[in-house]
Amino acid sequence: MSKTTNKYSAEVRARAVRMVLDNQGRHESRWAAVTSISAKIGCAPQTLIEWVKKAEVDRGDRAGITTETAERLKALERENRELRQANEILRKASACFAQAELDRRPKS
């Protein structure tokens, strides 16, 4: 699993999204506003449109999973994975100790 780094700070992303939402009326379409603003901040238009969509989801203007919910889900999945691994280790250790106990008993 690769970890990506964000080239743009949260402030830059928020400002770019605000610019798109505030200025889309001055352009013939949202895409025209996005391409214009993305050129000014130096990111790909598709990147900026994804930021806008995510901001709309977070505000409740668009259906989807909010950033907060996605982060919570990711944390719960990580915790679940760690607990499954711990359970597997405990299961194997228990089997090992049980076998050692059987081997230790005197044979009748």
Sequence and secondary structure as in RCSB ss.txt:
>XXXX:A:sequence
MSKTTNKYSAEVRARAVRMVLDNQGRHESRWAAVTSISAKIGCAPQTLIEWVKKAEVDRGDRAGITTETAERLKA
LERENRELRQANEILRKASACFAQAELDRRPKS
>XXXX:A:secstr
      SS HHHHHHHHHHHHHHGGGSSSHHHHHHHHHHHHTS HHHHHHHHHHHHHHHTSS S  HHHHHHHHH
HHHHHHHHHHHHHHHHHHHHHHHHHHHHHS   
